Amino acid sequence: MTWVKPLPIVTPESQPFFDGLREHRFRVPRCRSCGSHNWTPYPACRTCLSTDQEWVDVSGRGSLYTFSVVHVGPRAFTQDGPYIWAFAKLEEQPGPLIVMGNLIGLDHDAVEIDMPIKIGYHDVPDHDLTLYHFEPVTHDI
């Protein structure tokens, strides 16, 4: 299978994030001064403006904060529509850690604000790259 969608450009600043994805770990910068997690990665903490940050693993678990059903996506994603573009509030604290991505694995009618979701991983064929998405949390009885 040939991958035809655009792929992210890995920069020295984003390398720790993509290294984590390759290992199926979700990593974000955390401020050493105030403890806030920062998404998307940025040179300074968005809470206190400190530049003293470290990359840390987060759980990948959270709840659906908000979403939109995209019926006609841009160029290479046109054939994927309709799909769900989601904002998840991960469980890490202090403060909200909101991450965006596709939500897969359920009917659009089943999507509800605050539903439990988690990060899933997709290894891109023929590339040394892993991408992430959101998927519903299923509870086995």
N, C-alpha and C positions, 0 to 999 in steps of 0.2 A: 504494500500500500504506500503510495506516494503522498506525503503531507503537502497540502496546497495552501493552507492558511498561513498568514504571516506569523512569524515567531518573534518573541521578545529579543531585544538586543541585550546581552549580558555585558555589563560594565564592571570595572573594578569595584565600584560602590555597591552594586547589586549582586556580586559574586557570592557572598555568604548566603543570601536568600536562595539563589538557584542551586547552590551546593546542598542546602538543606532539603529542597524539593527533590533533588535526585535521590536522597536517602529517605524520602517520604516523611520528612519532618518540616513543619511550618515554623519559620524563624522570622522574628521582627526585631528592630532595634528597641532596646530598653534604656532609658536614661539612668545613669548611675547616680545622678544628683537627686532626682525626685521620684524615681521608680516608674514613671509613665512609660507605657508601650507606645510606639509610634508607627503608624501606618498611613500612608506609604513611606518608605524609607526617605529620610531627609537629613541634611547635615547637622541640624540642631533639633533639640527636643521641642515639640510644639507647645508643651506646657510651660517650661521654665527657660527655654532657649539655650540650655547647656549643650555643648558639643561633646560632652563626655558620655558616649553611648556604647553599648555592647550588644551583639547579636545573641538572642536567647530563643530557645524553643518555646512555643506555646502549645496549648492542648489541641487546638483545632476544633474544639467544641464550642457551640454557642447557640444563638437563636436568630431567627429571621427578623431583621430590623425593618426592612422594607424591600419591595421588589417591583419590577415592571416586566410585563410580557412583551417581548420584542417580536413583532410580526414580520418585519422586513429588516434584516440586518444589513450592515455595510458589506459591500463587495463579496469577499470570500466567505462571508457568513450568511449570505442570502439564502442558501439552501438549508440552513439550520432552522429557520423560522418556522413556527414560533418557538422561541426559547425564553427562559426566565433569567433575567439579569437581577442579581440579588445583592443586598447589603446585609452582612451578618454581623451581629454583635457578639464577639468572642467573650468567653467567660473570664479572661484575665483582667485584673484590676491593678492599680487604681484607675478610675476613669474608663469611659467606653473605648473599646478597641474595635472599630468598625472596618471591615474588610469587604471588598466587592469581588464578585465573580459569578460565573454561571451556576445555576442550581439545576441539577439533573436528577433523574431517577424517580419522578413522580408526575402524575397528571397535573396539568395547570389548575384544574378545579380543586385540587387537594392542597394547594399552597395557602398557608395561613400565617399572618404576622405572629411572631413569638414562637412558632413551631421550632422544635429542636433540630438543628442541622450540624453537620460536621464537615471538615475539609477532607476531600478525596484527592487522589493523585492519578495522573495519566502520563505514562512514559511515551514520549513522541517517537514513533518508529523512525529508524535510520538517523536519529539525531541524539546527541548526548545531552538531552534536555528533558525535564519533567515539568509538567504544568499542573495547576490545581483547579479544583472546582468545589462546589458545595453539593452535598447530598443529604437526604433526610436521615435522621437517626431512627433506626428500627429497633424496637424492643422485643426481644424474644420472650415468650411466655412460658 
